[in-house]
Amino acid sequence: MKISYNWLKQYANFNLSPKDLGEVLTGTGLEVEDITPFESIAGGLQGVVTGAVVECAKHPDADKLSVTRVDVGTGELLQIVCGAPNVAAGQKVVVALVGSTLYPSGGEKLTIKKAKIRGVESMGMICAEDELGLSDNHAGIMVLPADTAAGTPAAEYFKVENDYVLEIGLTPNRSDANSHIGVARDVVAALNVAYKTRIDLVKPDVSAFKATPSGQAMQVAIQDSTACPRYSGVRISNVEVKESPEWLKNRLKAIGLRAINNVVDATNYVLHEYGQPLHAFDAAQIAGNKIVVRKWTPADGKFKALDGVEYATTPDDLMICDAEKPMCIAGVFGGADSGVSESTKEIFLESACFASTGIRKTSTRLGLRTDAATHFEKGCDPNITVTALKRAALLIGELSGGQVSSEIFDHYPVPHPGWKVTVCIDSMLRLAGFSIDPKTIREILHHLEIVIEKEEGNTWHLLVPAFKTDVKREADVVEEMLRIYGYNSFTLPKSVKSALTFSPAINAQKSENLIADLLSGFGLNEVWTNSVSQSGFEEDESLKNQQVMLLNSQTAELDSLRTSILYSGLEVIRHNQNRKAADLRFYEFGKTYHKKGAAYEEQRHLSVFLTGKSFEDNWVGRSEAYSFYHLKNIVEKVLSKLGHHLFEKTSAEEKPFEFCLTYSNEGTEVVKFGAVAKSVLKKFDIKNPVFYADFNWTYLLEKTQYAHTSFHELPKFPSVKRDLAMLVNDELKFEAIEKIAYAESKKLLQEISLFDLYKGDKIEKGKKSYAVSFVFQHAEKTLTDAEIEKIMSRLMSKYESELGAIIRKG
């Protein structure tokens, strides 16, 4: 949000530099992200002066050039070569001196240098309007009135206004500060409370508003008071639509708005003054002299807007209609045929309050992010529609000569005075963490326009104004109080008293850092992705039923909170793949969000993604693509680092995986990992296989506090290795072989690994050959061959009887 420094001072007469003002605003929670100087004419016309053409002669070597001598008030005449056809002796002109910089309309900046043009020295430039940035006119040089004094700075002559623009990062909960008056309210409160000044918030005086009814009154019908809780309007006649005065154009230009005409500019001015959107209709274009506020119907067809585009509106969209047709998408965008034009003589001025949810959905779906829509989305104060209407009517009357020709129509069936909040002073101070004088609290509430309706000892009953849409609880009032009091205004205690207690609870941040260091050491990068996702991505039916949908999504696509980090990660892969970075390995700690019945639940996850090559071709060897086993190695290293080793392992082929392995403990899924299904990758246009692991981080942290790391002396006795080859059924998993080995070998088996797998025409169909390696070791003695053979015999017997294996001997 852009705020003009000069404009802001109309409502609060502070004596602060723009930098100091930025610090005050940031202290109140309105973070000033940038402060930029603004000139009503780009560059401020520095180094540009008025001049008098004393002599003008033809260039000796160019028919279309003239050589002039110009008096610029220094006592010496400057020789300037000019190509304008209208230059002549005796004229008063605008001269850009050597070293000055011009910012032409629609062109790049131009620095004036001493030059020779066709052999004749030129010491400046006589300027046209477009070269000065005043207009697009390039018909010739600009000729000033004859009485203009030579040497007058152009900035002074053209009354260049210098201002500063403060860029505020307005958070969604601060709709009360979405205007110059809203920001001024915080400035006045902060300066009076934290800086002990005495200034007042000065709002525009609308007491001069007067209606002189004449002609037929406009009929207004509101068919949906839920979508339009308040609608106000007035007719203004004898309007002369023309260009706005410089002061108004400068105010709008400073905050990035283009001046259109005096009527439209007045409505935009009041929008950014009060935060109340308004719309002016050409009264002559309102069929039947009637305004109807209703939802769109199929009979209305497509809506042609001011930009000439036809929009496909729906029955969810609120429209401002006349007796025959829609004229405006309520709170979003005006129509092509009902807007104010140069021929307009009478207007109907609208000031309304529309439900924020409906406006947000409509503007998002249609892609119309107008100033009016963004204000309504954040929430507007229904109690200022008439005040803003009077302010705009007075301004339009001043600028166009129009007169108010009807009484104000005001539909407000259910007035909304604000929110009643009960607070306890002791509780507020406990939440604050330090003591504040109740007199100071009263002053803060007064400046924020929060009314103390009743006091019962330390209990206060407050009426919070409707424009503070996010202040509805005692904690919210404390937050309002603290940001005005100033977080830097309280003193820290000289001593801190605390009781030291032992708690076995795990340090969540320390555990995350531990695993982050581990994964980063493996060459993975950490990413942070958006928690808001697209509901259509989810393919797991159980998670689909748990989706938390957004009531007011920023875009039509981002409509839910994520139930899985998978799709956020795939968007990262797609983004990088489209930029020729296909070899990726990264991880993310993040939350997923679930609706379970009437309750909501947040779960912490760790996700790991591998895709592409693990390394590029080099002189050591050829590149190797990531596989399921690369991911499995990382998964087991993470679990081992946290002290977890024993899990129930199950494999499956279920969405969103092509195939996956699940590690569970006590019936709870700890981690699921595998290859992402091709159908899912196709949605993201991802070409390479993607391997994904999803850790139940909440569960892991809970169990980690009971996991203990133990240390053992290195074994003194040698290990013994044995290999075993066997034919097994094709559907048998290595996990079954591993499980029997550990069960039969007690503590002697230190390691088991599969070092060869064969499937082919040299063995029986439906069979496969496994070559398995076993490593045995005793902690207190050297194992004998007899002991090893006894274990191996027992294992072979079990494999034959329980797995149907054929042991290959010889």
Disulfide bonds with the S-S distance in Angstrom:
none
